[in-house]
Amino acid sequence: MTWPTEAHRLGAEEITLVDIQEPLSFGKEREAAEEVDAKFRWPVITKEIIHDGIKLDTGEIILADTVIISVGMCRILTFCPRRWRLCAGLSR
């Protein structure tokens, strides 16, 4: 999980990580993310990526200028627009 520290290095002012389960990060990577004040939110289910950020299954919207998708063990990307999934070689 190096992207939170890289996002900070490139000028991100706020960094929020959302996950469906407790993030599996640990050790130096987790500590580095916490050092740049990255906020961890879980359990969270993303329903849709929208123009202003992400919409959760609860209806809450987390505002964001940029959304970075990091897929771990499971490639369920139904919250992504279909054209993105097709570009990634996924049919669903």
N, C-alpha and C positions, 0 to 999 in steps of 0.2 A: 504494500500500500504506500507507494511513493508519491502518488499524484497529489495528495493534499499539500505536501511540502513544496512540490513543484508549482502548484497553483498559487501558493503564498509567495514563492520566489518571483513569480511572474506578475504579481500585483493584486491577487485576489484579496479583498478586504474581509470577506466573510466566507467561511467554508463549512458546509453542512453535509454530513454523510448520512444517508438513510439506508436501512437494511431491513430485511424481513426477519432477521434473527440477530442475536448479539453478534457484533462484528468479530470475525475470527482473527483479527489483527492482534498482535502482541509484541512485546519486547521493544526494540529500537524503533520499528515502524510506527507502532501505536504511540509511543512516547513522542516521536517527532511530530506526528499529527496533533497531539495534544499541546505541544510547545507552540504551535502556530494558531492555537485556539480553535482548532477544528471542532465542530459540535457533532456528536454522534446521536442519532435518533433511531431507535428500534423498540419494539417491532413496528415497522411501517411497511405498508403495501402501496406501491405506486400504481395508480389506475391509468394515468395518462401523462405524457409529456405535452405541455401546452406552451403557448407563446411566452407566457410570463414565468414559467418554471415547471413545477410538477404538481399534479393533482393526485391526492391520496384517495384511497377507497373510502375514507371517512368524509370526503368532500373538502377537506382542508387543502389549501393551496400554499405551497412553499415557493415563495418568489425567488427567481434566479435569473441572472443574466446568461449564465452558461450551465448546461447540464452535461456531466460526464457520466457515461454508462460504463460501469465496471462489472462484467459478468463473471461470476465465480463458478460454482459447481453446476448450476442449472441454467440452461439457455432459454428461459421462458421470457420472451420479449414482447408479449402481446400489448404492453403499454406503449410500445414504440410505434410510430406511424408505419403503415405497411410498406411504403417505399423504402424506408430504412432497412426493414427486415429483408426485402428483396435484394438490396445492394449488399447486404451482409451474407447473401447466399442462403437465407432461411425462407422457407415457403410459407410459414405461418406467422 
